[in-house]
Amino acid sequence: MGDGGTGAGTGAPSWWSHPDGSTGRGAGFRLPPDRLPAAAPGPTSRPQPSEPPAPAASGRGGTGLRIAVLAVFAVLCAGLLGGGVGAVVQGTRQGGRITLRPATEAGVSRPADTTAGVVKAALPGVVYLSVRTAGQSVTGTGTGIVLDGAGHILTNNHVVAPAGRPGQVTVTFSTGQRHPAALVGRDVDSDLAVIQVKGVRGLRPLALGSAAGLQVGDPVVAIGAPFGLVGTVTSGILSAKDRPLTSGSASSGTGLAHLDALQTDAPINPGNSGGPLLDSAGTVVGVNTVIRSATADSADPYAADDEAGSIGLGFAIPIDRAIRVAEQLVNTGRADRTTIGATLLPDHTGSAEVGSVSRTGTAARAGLRAGDLVTAVDGNPVTSAADLVALIRGGSPGQRAVLTLWRDGDVRSLSVLLRSAPGSAPADSA
């Protein structure tokens, strides 16, 4: 998901929508008619007394009627005078107008397990990044997750290296304070990176959870800086798990990332990249990374430089993989990949066709053969080589994955051990 800046200008950015729409010069915010306050009676809206009755015949009856009319008129005058005095006392007169003073909002307690409670606890552990790359006039933006008191911050690779080259990163904390950060390490394949700020006290690391226990329909909350609007909170549900996708492109500077992603309908926009996806307990379950756009390039529907807004299809890297990669980046500066030792044919569609199997890989020991058509991993559909690569690399070394495949017209299942291999690998290597 792209995190480019909004650009400079004297007017409002083009993506900003005025509440009244584009109504031309002089248009301003207007309350809907049903929200307009009723006009208070004033000197210009004084009701007029009704026409006096015709003179009555002289005598006691006529005198009584005149006294009654005078009494009613006196009451009306007193009411108008009292209302005017009351308005002056309760409001502040400004050129004949009255400035109404809103009532003071009473404090309301919000338990920790409510969305407001979760957000209040999490906001100090979320930071906002601006990245300037040499030779580029536009500053990229993104979000980060404070990992520890030593100043390590987790974010996306495409945030810190938007053109394939790391830029100068400045971190803005929830207090508004700013501090430069240094790159610790980055991994293209997982689209993750770790940066560090030094000499900063009072850091509030976020609690890291696990995506393993999530179920579709669970509530989630995203925090980030969409289009530079820091501290933006959105909420939704977990729409799907184990959604294989490939973001970026081999020809772009950001490279290809293979993700076994969490899908959510919580609105995510450019600038949310690298920020946390939280569960109802306030623990981080994912790192918000890409969105699917309605106008995405068909060759790269999850483009990292896509500046379109949310259509309810956002994707996050499960925190389980993010933790594993972050630990490797901090400890060694590079991350391993998960593999089974198979090469795939990239042009095959409908399933993943195995091109070759390494004799030293775990796939060979499980019985996988060249020509096998893999249709699912742990029950998750596989429709291309990229799907199989994403699902394998999203797994944890030491776990087992069940491959469903076609061979010689029969459906078979193989249990394959996932293992860790150093360095990068071709896009068609699982």
GIPEMO-V628228 format. One record per run of one state. SS is the DSSP state (@ for helix, = for strand, . for the rest). FROM is the first residue (numbers start at 1). TO is the last residue. Records with the same first field share a line. If there is no record, write none. Layout:
# GIPEMO-V628228
SS = FROM-TO, FROM-TO
This chain:
# GIPEMO-V628228
. = 1-32, 36-42, 46-59, 91-91, 95-96, 100-114, 133-139, 147-151, 156-156, 161-167, 173-177, 188-191, 197-207, 209-218, 225-225, 229-231, 250-254, 265-275, 279-283, 292-296, 298-299, 301-313, 333-336, 340-341, 345-348, 350-351, 358-361, 367-372, 378-379, 382-383, 394-399, 408-409, 418-418, 422-428, 430-430
@ = 33-35, 43-45, 60-90, 115-125, 157-160, 226-228, 319-332, 362-366, 385-393
= = 92-94, 97-99, 126-132, 140-146, 152-155, 168-172, 178-187, 192-196, 208-208, 219-224, 232-249, 255-264, 276-278, 284-291, 297-297, 300-300, 314-318, 337-339, 342-344, 349-349, 352-357, 373-377, 380-381, 384-384, 400-407, 410-417, 419-421, 429-429
